[in-house]
Amino acid sequence: MEDREERIRRRAYAIWEKEGQPVGEEMRHWEQARREIEAEDPSENGAEEEGPGTIVAPSTAPRQSAPGETDEG
């Protein structure tokens, strides 16, 4: 199997050709290719997959006040 970077490179090249070989769009093509490859195989992005039903909340999420609670310091 091809490594991840090679797959992205080939996909980006195909996107470039399909769009008529425009100049200056390399980064956009690379990012589009990377997203497409990751969508095909989520394990390609290096992140661990969450199990079914797992809820992940960011620690930086704003806290919502409970009814009747004020936001005074």
Contacts in CASP RR format, 6 or more apart in sequence:
PFRMAT RR
TARGET T0000
AUTHOR 0000-0000-0000
METHOD contacts of the structure
MODEL  1
MEDREERIRRRAYAIWEKEGQPVGEEMRHWEQARREIEAEDPSENGAEEE
GPGTIVAPSTAPRQSAPGETDEG
2 10 0 8 1.000
4 37 0 8 1.000
4 44 0 8 1.000
7 37 0 8 1.000
7 44 0 8 1.000
8 30 0 8 1.000
8 33 0 8 1.000
8 34 0 8 1.000
8 37 0 8 1.000
9 33 0 8 1.000
11 32 0 8 1.000
11 33 0 8 1.000
11 36 0 8 1.000
11 37 0 8 1.000
12 26 0 8 1.000
12 29 0 8 1.000
12 30 0 8 1.000
12 32 0 8 1.000
12 33 0 8 1.000
13 29 0 8 1.000
14 33 0 8 1.000
15 29 0 8 1.000
15 32 0 8 1.000
15 33 0 8 1.000
16 22 0 8 1.000
16 25 0 8 1.000
16 26 0 8 1.000
16 29 0 8 1.000
19 25 0 8 1.000
19 29 0 8 1.000
37 44 0 8 1.000
38 44 0 8 1.000
38 45 0 8 1.000
42 49 0 8 1.000
43 49 0 8 1.000
50 56 0 8 1.000
65 71 0 8 1.000
END
